[in-house]
């Protein structure tokens, strides 16, 4: 029996808290090596100057090596669950759906992780170099920030595409780039939402283990689904107009043939 009123509202809220927290914990556990490497520089002894820069670069390289095999497959699985929720299947079995998609999309997620991790590592290291070690070129550091933001948006589109369509990996990269550039306002809204969630989670750190990744996944796929629905609707309208034009042309051809026959 479905609960209604205020108690029903509290029950639904508690259900969503449970769903989001379970998937977020699964995501963190299956990508634990990456997060261990991520937090190590923050809890280790603080270095200064060149030692700090060298430590950061080493950490970035290690994270770039670990990410394709841990973070990216687990994030792909999390997006697959988020897709189910956004499309209305809110009672999907969480563990089964997560690990089934983790296994199914592992190879493509790993390949995507190799590419994105390499690009992020290059941009982060270049940002560090231009910001602190090359005088007079600090302005270029902001260019790398913009490029990292575009790369982040493209990566979010990549995960959404991977969870929603059966495509070759090269097509996933291509379409992720097209969506990033071709839908700038929606992509910007996606990036702003992700940054806001990250900022809130960093401010209230107790949210990190339970909602950080899962909320970003749901918000990202929600925006992605809006874009895809609009594109599919536009395609259907174009095909409908094309069919109508072809029907009109065929009717005109028939009338011309009838006129020729009557003249004969």
PAZAPA-4460 file (N, C-alpha, C; in steps of 0.05 Angstrom, whole numbers, plus 32768, in hexadecimal, padded with zeros to 4 digits):
% residues 264
    n_x    n_y    n_z   ca_x   ca_y   ca_z    c_x    c_y    c_z   seq   type   mol
   8011   7FE8   8000   8000   8000   8000   8012   8019   8000     1      X     A
   800C   802B   7FED   801D   8043   7FEA   8016   8057   8000     2      X     A
   802B   8062   800C   8027   8076   8021   8022   8091   8014     3      X     A
   8010   80A1   8020   8009   80BB   8015   800D   80D1   802A     4      X     A
   800B   80E9   8021   800D   8100   8034   802A   8104   803C     5      X     A
   802E   8110   8053   8048   8117   805C   805A   80FF   8061     6      X     A
   804E   80EA   806C   805D   80D1   8071   8066   80C4   8056     7      X     A
   8055   80C6   8042   805D   80BC   8028   8074   80CB   801C     8      X     A
   8073   80E6   8021   8089   80F7   8017   80A3   80F0   8025     9      X     A
   80A2   80ED   803F   80BB   80E5   804E   80C5   80CA   8045    10      X     A
   80B2   80B8   803F   80BA   809D   8037   80C9   809E   801C    11      X     A
   80BE   80AE   8009   80CB   80B0   7FEF   80E6   80BD   7FF1    12      X     A
   80E8   80D2   8002   8102   80DF   8006   8116   80CB   8012    13      X     A
   810E   80BB   8025   8120   80A7   8031   8129   8092   801D    14      X     A
   8116   808B   800B   811D   8078   7FF6   8133   8083   7FE4    15      X     A
   8130   809C   7FDC   8144   80A8   7FCA   815E   80AC   7FD8    16      X     A
   815E   80B3   7FF2   8177   80B5   8001   8185   809A   8001    17      X     A
   8176   8085   8005   8181   806A   8005   818D   8063   7FEA    18      X     A
   817D   8068   7FD4   8187   8061   7FB9   81A1   8070   7FB2    19      X     A
   81A0   808A   7FB6   81B8   809A   7FB0   81D0   8092   7FC0    20      X     A
   81CC   808D   7FDA   81E3   8086   7FEB   81EE   806B   7FE4    21      X     A
   81DD   8057   7FDE   81E6   803D   7FD8   81F7   803D   7FBF    22      X     A
   81EE   804B   7FAA   81FD   804C   7F91   8217   805C   7F94    23      X     A
   8216   8071   7FA4   822E   8080   7FA9   8243   8070   7FB8    24      X     A
   823B   8060   7FCC   824D   804F   7FDA   8259   803A   7FC8    25      X     A
   8248   802D   7FB7   8252   801A   7FA4   8266   8026   7F91    26      X     A
   8261   803E   7F88   8273   804C   7F76   828E   8051   7F84    27      X     A
   828D   805A   7F9D   82A6   805F   7FAB   82B6   8045   7FB0    28      X     A
   82A8   8030   7FB8   82B6   8017   7FBE   82C3   800B   7FA6    29      X     A
   82B5   800B   7F8F   82C0   7FFF   7F77   82D6   8010   7F6A    30      X     A
   82D9   8029   7F73   82EE   803A   7F69   8301   8042   7F7F    31      X     A
   8302   8032   7F94   8311   8039   7FAC   832F   803F   7FA7    32      X     A
   833D   802F   7F96   835A   8036   7F92   835E   8052   7F88    33      X     A
   834C   805C   7F76   834F   8077   7F6C   834C   808B   7F82    34      X     A
   8337   8088   7F93   8332   809B   7FA8   8348   809A   7FBD    35      X     A
   8354   8083   7FC2   836A   8081   7FD4   8381   8093   7FCA    36      X     A
   8387   8091   7FB0   839C   80A1   7FA4   8395   80BF   7FA4    37      X     A
   837B   80C4   7FA2   8371   80E0   7FA1   8375   80EE   7FBC    38      X     A
   836E   80E0   7FD2   836F   80ED   7FED   838B   80EC   7FF9    39      X     A
   839D   80DB   7FEF   83B7   80D8   7FFB   83C6   80F2   7FFD    40      X     A
   83C7   8102   7FE7   83D6   811C   7FE9   83CB   812F   7FFF    41      X     A
   83B1   812D   8005   83A5   813F   8018   83AB   8137   8035    42      X     A
   83AF   811D   8039   83B4   8114   8055   83D1   8110   805B    43      X     A
   83E2   8112   8046   83FF   810F   804B   840B   8129   8054    44      X     A
   8424   8128   805C   8431   8140   8066   8433   8155   8050    45      X     A
   842C   816E   8057   842B   8184   8043   8448   818B   803B    46      X     A
   844D   818A   8021   8467   8193   8017   8464   81AF   800C    47      X     A
   847B   81BB   8005   847B   81D6   7FFB   848C   81D8   7FE2    48      X     A
   8485   81EC   7FD1   8495   81F2   7FBA   8495   81DB   7FA6    49      X     A
   84AD   81D6   7F9B   84B0   81C1   7F86   84A8   81A6   7F90    50      X     A
   84AC   81A1   7FAA   84A5   8186   7FB5   8487   8182   7FB3    51      X     A
   8477   8198   7FB9   845A   8196   7FB7   8451   8191   7F9A    52      X     A
   845E   819F   7F87   8457   819C   7F6B   845D   8180   7F62    53      X     A
   8474   8176   7F6A   847C   815B   7F62   8469   8146   7F6E    54      X     A
   8461   814A   7F87   844E   8138   7F93   8433   8138   7F85    55      X     A
   842A   8150   7F7D   8410   8152   7F70   8411   8144   7F54    56      X     A
   8427   8148   7F46   8429   813C   7F2B   842A   811E   7F2E    57      X     A
   8439   8114   7F42   843A   80F6   7F46   841E   80EB   7F4D    58      X     A
   840F   80FA   7F5D   83F4   80F1   7F64   83E2   80F1   7F4C    59      X     A
   83E4   8105   7F3B   83D3   8107   7F23   83DA   80EF   7F10    60      X     A
   83F3   80E9   7F0D   83FB   80D3   7EFC   83F0   80B8   7F06    61      X     A
   83F2   80B4   7F20   83E8   809B   7F2C   83C9   8099   7F2A    62      X     A
   83BB   80B0   7F2E   839E   80AF   7F2B   8396   80AA   7F0E    63      X     A
   83A5   80B6   7EFB   83A0   80B1   7EDF   83A3   8094   7ED7    64      X     A
   83B6   8086   7EE4   83BA   806A   7EDF   83A3   8059   7EEB    65      X     A
   839A   8060   7F03   8386   8051   7F11   8369   8056   7F07    66      X     A
   8364   806E   7EFE   8349   8076   7EF7   833C   8065   7EE1    67      X     A
   8349   805E   7ECB   833C   804E   7EB6   8332   8033   7EC0    68      X     A
   8340   8027   7ED3   8339   800C   7EDC   8327   800B   7EF5    69      X     A
   8323   8022   7F01   8312   8023   7F19   82FC   8038   7F17    70      X     A
   8304   8051   7F15   82F0   8067   7F16   82DD   8067   7EFF    71      X     A
   82E7   8062   7EE7   82D6   8065   7ECF   82C2   804E   7ECD    72      X     A
   82C9   8035   7ED1   82B5   8020   7ED0   82A0   8023   7EE6    73      X     A
   82A8   802B   7EFE   8294   802F   7F13   8282   8047   7F0E    74      X     A
   828D   805C   7F02   827C   8073   7EFB   8269   806C   7EE5    75      X     A
   8272   805C   7ED2   8260   8052   7EBD   8248   8042   7EC8    76      X     A
   824E   8031   7EDC   8239   8022   7EE9   8226   8034   7EF8    77      X     A
   8230   8048   7F05   8220   805B   7F14   820D   806A   7F01    78      X     A
   8217   8072   7EEA   8207   8080   7ED6   81F1   806E   7ECB    79      X     A
   81F7   8054   7EC9   81E2   8041   7EBF   81CB   8040   7ED2    80      X     A
   81D1   8040   7EEC   81BB   8041   7F00   81AC   805B   7EFF    81      X     A
   81BB   8071   7EFD   81AE   808C   7EFB   819C   808D   7EE2    82      X     A
   81A4   8081   7ECD   8194   8080   7EB4   8179   8073   7EBA    83      X     A
   817A   805C   7EC8   8161   804E   7ECF   814E   8061   7EDF    84      X     A
   8159   806F   7EF2   8149   8081   7F03   813D   8097   7EF3    85      X     A
   814D   80A4   7EE2   8143   80BB   7ED2   812D   80B2   7EBF    86      X     A
   8130   809A   7EB4   811C   8090   7EA1   8103   8084   7EAE    87      X     A
   8103   8084   7EC9   80EA   807D   7ED7   80EB   8062   7EE5    88      X     A
   8101   8052   7EE2   8103   8038   7EEF   8111   803C   7F0A    89      X     A
   8102   8047   7F1D   810E   804F   7F37   8112   8037   7F4A    90      X     A
   8104   8021   7F44   8106   800A   7F56   8119   7FF4   7F4B    91      X     A
   812B   7FFD   7F3A   813E   7FEA   7F2E   8150   7FDF   7F45    92      X     A
   8157   7FC5   7F43   8169   7FB9   7F58   8185   7FC6   7F56    93      X     A
   818D   7FD3   7F6B   81A5   7FE3   7F6A   81BF   7FD3   7F66    94      X     A
   81C3   7FBF   7F77   81DC   7FB0   7F75   81DE   7FA1   7F5A    95      X     A
   81C9   7F94   7F52   81C9   7F85   7F39   81CE   7F97   7F21    96      X     A
   81C0   7FAD   7F20   81C3   7FC0   7F0A   81DE   7FCC   7F09    97      X     A
   81E9   7FD4   7F20   8203   7FE0   7F21   8219   7FCD   7F17    98      X     A
   821A   7FB5   7F22   8230   7FA3   7F1C   822C   7F96   7F00    99      X     A
   8213   7F93   7EF6   820F   7F89   7EDB   821A   7F9D   7EC7   100      X     A
   8214   7FB7   7ECA   821E   7FCB   7EB8   823C   7FD0   7EBC   101      X     A
   8246   7FCC   7ED5   8263   7FCF   7EDA   8272   7FBB   7EC8   102      X     A
   8267   7FA2   7EC7   8274   7F8D   7EB7   8270   7F92   7E99   103      X     A
   8258   7F99   7E91   8252   7F9C   7E74   8262   7FB3   7E67   104      X     A
   8265   7FC9   7E76   8271   7FE1   7E6A   828E   7FE5   7E72   105      X     A
   829A   7FD0   7E7F   82B4   7FD4   7E8A   82C9   7FDC   7E75   106      X     A
   82CA   7FCE   7E5F   82DF   7FD2   7E4B   82DC   7FEE   7E3F   107      X     A
   82C4   7FF6   7E37   82C1   8010   7E2B   82C6   8026   7E3F   108      X     A
   82BE   8022   7E58   82C3   8036   7E6D   82E1   8038   7E72   109      X     A
   82EF   8021   7E71   830C   8021   7E75   831A   8031   7E5F   110      X     A
   8312   802C   7E46   831E   803A   7E30   8319   8058   7E32   111      X     A
   8300   805F   7E39   82FA   807B   7E3D   830A   8087   7E54   112      X     A
   830E   8077   7E69   831E   8080   7E7F   833B   8085   7E78   113      X     A
   8346   8074   7E67   8362   8078   7E5E   8365   8093   7E50   114      X     A
   8352   8099   7E3E   8353   80B2   7E2E   834F   80CA   7E40   115      X     A
   8339   80C9   7E4F   8333   80E1   7E60   8347   80E5   7E76   116      X     A
   8351   80CF   7E82   8364   80D2   7E98   837E   80DE   7E8D   117      X     A
   8386   80D5   7E75   839F   80E0   7E69   839C   80FE   7E63   118      X     A
   8385   8105   7E58   8380   8122   7E52   837F   8133   7E6B   119      X     A
   8371   8129   7E7F   8370   8137   7E99   838B   813A   7EA5   120      X     A
   839B   8125   7EA5   83B6   8126   7EB0   83C7   813A   7EA2   121      X     A
   83C6   813B   7E88   83D5   814F   7E79   83CD   816B   7E80   122      X     A
   83B3   8170   7E81   83A9   818B   7E87   83B0   8193   7EA3   123      X     A
   83AD   8181   7EB7   83B3   8188   7ED2   83D1   818E   7ED6   124      X     A
   83E2   817D   7ECA   83FF   8182   7ECD   8407   819C   7EBF   125      X     A
   83FC   81A1   7EA7   8402   81BA   7E99   83F8   81D2   7EA9   126      X     A
   83E1   81CF   7EB5   83D6   81E5   7EC6   83E9   81EB   7EDD   127      X     A
   83F3   81D6   7EEA   8405   81D9   7F00   841F   81E6   7EF7   128      X     A
   8429   81DE   7EE0   8442   81E9   7ED6   8440   8207   7ECF   129      X     A
   842B   820D   7EC0   8428   8229   7EB7   8420   823B   7ECE   130      X     A
   8412   8231   7EE2   8409   8241   7EF8   8420   8248   7F0B   131      X     A
   8432   8236   7F10   8446   823A   7F26   8463   823A   7F1C   132      X     A
   8469   822E   7F06   8485   822B   7EFF   848E   823B   7EE7   133      X     A
   847C   8246   7ED7   8484   8256   7EC0   8478   8272   7EC4   134      X     A
   848A   8285   7ECA   8481   82A0   7ECF   8478   82AD   7EB4   135      X     A
   8463   82BD   7EB6   845A   82CC   7E9E   8445   82BD   7E8E   136      X     A
   8441   82A3   7E94   842D   8293   7E85   8416   828A   7E97   137      X     A
   8413   8297   7EAE   83FD   828E   7EC0   83E2   8291   7EB4   138      X     A
   83DF   82A3   7EA1   83C5   82A7   7E94   83BC   828E   7E85   139      X     A
   83D0   827E   7E7C   83C9   8265   7E6E   83BD   8250   7E80   140      X     A
   83C2   8253   7E9A   83B7   8240   7EAD   8398   8241   7EAC   141      X     A
   838D   8258   7EA8   8370   825A   7EA6   8365   824D   7E8D   142      X     A
   8375   824D   7E78   836D   823E   7E60   836B   8221   7E66   143      X     A
   837D   8216   7E75   837C   81FA   7E7D   8364   81F4   7E8E   144      X     A
   835C   8207   7E9F   8344   8203   7EAF   832B   8200   7E9D   145      X     A
   832A   8212   7E89   8313   8211   7E76   8313   81F6   7E67   146      X     A
   832B   81ED   7E5E   832D   81D4   7E50   8325   81BC   7E62   147      X     A
   832C   81BE   7E7C   8325   81A8   7E8E   8306   81A8   7E93   148      X     A
   82FA   81C0   7E93   82DD   81C1   7E95   82CF   81B4   7E7D   149      X     A
   82D9   81BA   7E65   82CE   81AE   7E4D   82D2   8190   7E4D   150      X     A
   82E9   8187   7E57   82EF   816B   7E58   82DD   815D   7E6C   151      X     A
   82D7   816A   7E82   82C5   815F   7E96   82A9   815C   7E8B   152      X     A
   829F   8170   7E7C   8284   816E   7E70   8284   8157   7E5C   153      X     A
   8298   8156   7E4B   829A   8140   7E38   829A   8125   7E45   154      X     A
   82A8   8122   7E5C   82A9   8109   7E6A   828E   8102   7E76   155      X     A
   827F   8115   7E80   8264   8110   7E8A   8252   8106   7E74   156      X     A
   8254   8113   7E5C   8244   810A   7E45   824C   80EE   7E3D   157      X     A
   8266   80E8   7E3F   8270   80CD   7E38   8263   80B8   7E49   158      X     A
   8261   80BD   7E63   8255   80A9   7E75   8237   80A6   7E70   159      X     A
   8229   80BD   7E6A   820D   80BB   7E63   8208   80AC   7E4A   160      X     A
   8218   80B1   7E35   8216   80A2   7E1C   821B   8084   7E20   161      X     A
   8230   807E   7E30   8237   8062   7E34   8221   8053   7E42   162      X     A
   8213   8060   7E54   81FD   8053   7E63   81E3   8051   7E53   163      X     A
   81E0   8062   7E3E   81C7   8064   7E30   81C6   8057   7E14   164      X     A
   81DD   8056   7E07   81DE   804C   7DEB   81F3   8036   7DE9   165      X     A
   81EF   8025   7DD4   8203   8012   7DCC   8212   801E   7DB5   166      X     A
   822A   8027   7DBB   823B   8034   7DA6   8257   8029   7DA8   167      X     A
   8266   802D   7D92   8282   8028   7D93   8290   803E   7DA3   168      X     A
   82A7   8037   7DAF   82B4   804A   7DC0   82BB   8065   7DB2   169      X     A
   82C4   8063   7D99   82CB   807B   7D8A   82B2   808C   7D86   170      X     A
   829A   8080   7D83   8282   808F   7D80   827A   809D   7D9A   171      X     A
   8280   8090   7DB0   827A   809C   7DCA   828A   80B6   7DCE   172      X     A
   82A4   80B4   7DC7   82B5   80CC   7DC8   82AB   80E2   7DB6   173      X     A
   82A4   80DA   7D9D   829B   80EE   7D89   8281   80FB   7D92   174      X     A
   826E   80EB   7D9B   8254   80F7   7DA3   8256   8107   7DBC   175      X     A
   8268   80FF   7DCE   826C   810E   7DE7   8277   812A   7DE0   176      X     A
   8289   812B   7DCD   8294   8145   7DC4   827F   8156   7DB6   177      X     A
   826E   8149   7DA5   8259   8157   7D97   8245   8163   7DAB   178      X     A
   823D   8153   7DBF   822A   815D   7DD3   8236   8174   7DE3   179      X     A
   8250   8172   7DE9   825D   8187   7DF9   825D   81A2   7DEA   180      X     A
   8264   81A0   7DD0   8267   81B9   7DC0   824C   81C1   7DB5   181      X     A
   823B   81AE   7DAD   8222   81B4   7D9F   820C   81BD   7DB2   182      X     A
   820E   81B6   7DCB   81FA   81BE   7DDF   8207   81CD   7DF6   183      X     A
   8212   81E5   7DF0   8222   81F3   7E04   8214   81FB   7E1E   184      X     A
   81FB   8204   7E1B   81EC   820E   7E33   81E5   81F6   7E45   185      X     A
   81DB   81E1   7E39   81D4   81C9   7E49   81EE   81BD   7E56   186      X     A
   8204   81BD   7E46   821D   81B3   7E51   8227   81C4   7E68   187      X     A
   8224   81DF   7E64   822D   81F1   7E7A   821C   81ED   7E93   188      X     A
   8202   81E9   7E8F   81F0   81E4   7EA6   81F9   81CA   7EB4   189      X     A
   8200   81B6   7EA4   8209   819D   7EAF   8223   81A0   7EC0   190      X     A
   8235   81B0   7EB5   824F   81B4   7EC3   824B   81C4   7EDC   191      X     A
   823A   81D9   7EDB   8234   81E9   7EF3   8228   81D9   7F09   192      X     A
   8214   81C8   7F01   8208   81B6   7F15   821C   81A4   7F22   193      X     A
   822E   8198   7F12   8242   8186   7F1D   8255   8195   7F30   194      X     A
   825D   81AD   7F28   826F   81BC   7F38   8261   81C4   7F53   195      X     A
   8248   81CB   7F51   8239   81D2   7F6A   8237   81BB   7F7D   196      X     A
   8232   81A3   7F72   8231   818B   7F83   824C   8186   7F90   197      X     A
   8261   8189   7F80   827C   8185   7F8B   8282   8199   7FA1   198      X     A
   827B   81B2   7F9C   8280   81C7   7FB0   8271   81C2   7FCA   199      X     A
   8257   81BB   7FC7   8247   81B5   7FDF   8253   819D   7FEE   200      X     A
   825B   8189   7FDF   8266   8170   7FEC   8280   8176   7FFA   201      X     A
   8290   8188   7FEE   82A9   818F   7FFB   82A4   81A0   8014   202      X     A
   828E   81AF   8013   8288   81C0   802B   827C   81AF   8041   203      X     A
   826B   819C   803A   825F   818A   804D   8269   816E   8047   204      X     A
   8280   8167   8051   828E   814F   8049   827F   8135   8050   205      X     A
   826C   8136   8062   825D   811E   8068   824C   8115   8050   206      X     A
   8247   8127   803D   8238   811F   8025   8249   810F   8011   207      X     A
   8263   8111   8013   8274   8104   7FFF   8270   80E6   7FFD   208      X     A
   826E   80D7   8013   826B   80BA   8010   8250   80B1   8007   209      X     A
   823C   80C3   8008   8221   80BA   8003   8213   80C6   7FEB   210      X     A
   821A   80DE   7FE3   820A   80EB   7FCE   821B   80F8   7FB8   211      X     A
   8234   80FB   7FBC   8245   810B   7FAA   8243   8102   7F8D   212      X     A
   824A   80E9   7F88   824A   80DF   7F6C   822F   80D9   7F61   213      X     A
   821D   80CE   7F71   8203   80C5   7F67   81F2   80DD   7F5F   214      X     A
   81F3   80F3   7F6E   81E3   810B   7F67   81EE   8116   7F4D   215      X     A
   8208   8117   7F49   8213   8121   7F30   820A   8110   7F19   216      X     A
   820A   80F5   7F1D   8202   80E3   7F07   81E5   80E7   7EFF   217      X     A
   81D3   80EA   7F13   81B7   80EE   7F0E   81B2   8109   7F00   218      X     A
   81BF   811E   7F0A   81BC   8138   7EFE   81C6   8139   7EE2   219      X     A
   81DE   812D   7EDD   81EA   812C   7EC3   81D8   811D   7EAF   220      X     A
   81CF   8105   7EB6   81BF   80F6   7EA3   81A4   8103   7E9F   221      X     A
   8199   8111   7EB3   8180   811F   7EAF   8183   8134   7E99   222      X     A
   8198   8144   7E9A   819E   8158   7E85   81A3   814A   7E6B   223      X     A
   81B3   8135   7E6B   81B9   8127   7E52   819F   811C   7E45   224      X     A
   818D   8111   7E55   8174   8106   7E4B   8163   811B   7E3E   225      X     A
   8163   8133   7E49   8154   814A   7E3D   815F   8150   7E21   226      X     A
   8179   8151   7E1F   8186   8157   7E05   817F   8141   7DF1   227      X     A
   8181   8128   7DF9   817C   8111   7DE7   815F   8111   7DDE   228      X     A
   814D   8116   7DF0   8130   8117   7DE9   812A   812D   7DD5   229      X     A
   8136   8144   7DD9   8132   815A   7DC6   813E   8153   7DAA   230      X     A
   8155   8146   7DAA   8162   813F   7D91   8151   8129   7D82   231      X     A
   8147   8116   7D91   8136   8101   7D85   811C   810D   7D7A   232      X     A
   8110   8120   7D89   80F8   812D   7D80   80FD   813D   7D66   233      X     A
   8113   814B   7D65   811A   815B   7D4D   811F   8148   7D36   234      X     A
   812B   8131   7D3B   8130   811E   7D25   8116   8112   7D1B   235      X     A
   8104   810C   7D2D   80EA   8101   7D25   80DA   8116   7D14   236      X     A
   80DB   812F   7D1C   80CD   8144   7D0D   80D9   8147   7CF2   237      X     A
   80F4   8146   7CF0   8101   8149   7CD6   80FA   8131   7CC4   238      X     A
   80FA   8119   7CCF   80F2   8102   7CBF   80D5   8103   7CB6   239      X     A
   80C4   810E   7CC8   80A7   8110   7CC1   80A4   8124   7CAA   240      X     A
   80B2   813B   7CAC   80B1   814F   7C96   80BC   8144   7C7C   241      X     A
   80D1   8134   7C7E   80DD   8128   7C67   80CA   8114   7C59   242      X     A
   80BC   8105   7C6A   80A8   80F2   7C5F   8091   8100   7C52   243      X     A
   8088   8116   7C5E   8073   8126   7C52   807B   8132   7C37   244      X     A
   8094   813C   7C36   809E   8147   7C1C   80A0   8131   7C07   245      X     A
   80A9   8119   7C0F   80AB   8104   7BFB   8090   80FB   7BF1   246      X     A
   807C   80FB   7C04   8060   80F4   7BFC   8055   8109   7BE8   247      X     A
   805B   8123   7BEE   8051   8138   7BDC   805E   8135   7BC1   248      X     A
   8078   812F   7BC0   8086   812C   7BA7   807B   8115   7B97   249      X     A
   8075   80FF   7BA4   806A   80E7   7B96   804E   80ED   7B8B   250      X     A
   803E   80FD   7B9A   8023   8104   7B90   8026   8117   7B78   251      X     A
   803A   8129   7B78   803E   813A   7B61   8047   812A   7B49   252      X     A
   8058   8116   7B4D   8060   8105   7B37   8049   80F6   7B2B   253      X     A
   8037   80EC   7B3D   8020   80DE   7B33   800E   80F0   7B22   254      X     A
   800A   8109   7B2B   7FF9   811B   7B1D   8005   8122   7B02   255      X     A
   801F   8125   7B01   802D   812A   7AE8   8029   8113   7AD4   256      X     A
   802C   80FB   7ADE   8029   80E3   7ACD   800C   80E2   7AC3   257      X     A
   7FF8   80E8   7AD3   7FDD   80E8   7ACB   7FD8   80FD   7AB5   258      X     A
   7FE4   8114   7AB8   7FE1   8129   7AA3   7FED   8120   7A89   259      X     A
   8004   8112   7A8B   8011   8109   7A72   7FFF   80F4   7A65   260      X     A
   7FF3   80E2   7A75   7FE2   80CE   7A69   7FCA   80DA   7A5C   261      X     A
   7FBE   80EF   7A69   7FA6   80FB   7A5E   7FAD   810A   7A44   262      X     A
   7FC6   8115   7A42   7FCE   8122   7A2A   7FD2   810E   7A14   263      X     A
   7FDD   80F7   7A1B   7FE1   80E2   7A07   7FC6   80D8   79FC   264      X     A
***
